[in-house]
Amino acid sequence: MTEKPDHLPEYLARLADENAARFIADGLLSGKDNVPAIALNQATEPLQESPRMRLRALRDLIDDAMHLYRDDRPTKVDAWLAPRLHAILRLTREEAADPALWNYVALGVAPDFVVWRHFSENKKSVNARYFKGPYHKQAFARLWWSAELFRNGPDYEPVVIACGNQDMLNTVLRLDVIDHRPTAQALVRMLRQDVVRTGREANALGKAVNAAAATLMYDVIAPDTERDAGAVRRWIDEAEEGHSVLHRPLPLGPTEEPAIEESVERLTALFEELFADAQVRGEEEAAEE
């Protein structure tokens, strides 16, 4: 299978889409070839050299994740890795919206992880979009953004719950409504309370919640506090000062206030009603059997 790059520079970099595409060949997607690390790094654009952009801590985290879940199904790694990736790779949302950064992480830092995590035994290949794709599909962007959107202030526990259900990542993450914190927390609460258990149920819930958003203004019926830009800035500055993150305990995110509890409760009750009327794919067939 694809191996860890044999050349890792000190800092992360940007790899533009057109340059990334040159390195995504059939040999890599089938797990048979390695990425030519030196040639790839010659095609990158440097980022500011700062402690938080050093890639060694990120690579060590990925090594630890692959070791911990080496005997498990690779999908299990998402819930463990997402909050820790977010806590180690401390980015502004503007920085995290740059696909060139994620192209580099996937191809220049950890192509072996992408193949290990996303290799399809049926197709004997990896979907190229896990290397270079939209934020809700790309192997590392999807985890970072899951942590950003599902954390409740500094608490990453909701991220662990959300990422334990693949359809929360595959379907719900791409919905615009998920940027409203009480909405995100209400969806997680339904998982925590076992109202929603399976991937199909999470998929049906996400579609119902998104469809209802066309007529219901969630931010009006369930208001939230403003995001605390100062807390995020202080959290990023800790990384600039060389702050380290331990892998085993669940870390803490930016010290923002959590979502307003009354708003979360109000939406949880509403979403339970929507889910009761939602059609879960395969449910009718299972009932007939």
Secondary structure, 3 states (H helix, E strand, C coil): CCCCCCCCCCECEECCHHHHHHCCCHHHHCCCCCCCHHHHHHCCEECCCCHHHECHHHHHHHHHHHHHCCCCCHHHHHHHHHHHHHHHCCCCHHHHCCHHHHHHHHHHHCHHHHHHHHCECCCCECCHHHCCCCCCCCCCHHHHHHHHHHCECCECHHHHHHHCCHHHHHCHHHCHHHHCHHHHHHHHHHHHCCCCCCHHHHHHHHHHHHHHCCCCCHHHHCCCCCCCHHHHHHHHHHHHCCCCCCCCCCCCCCCCCCCCHHHHHHHHHHHHHHHHHCCCCCHHHHHHC
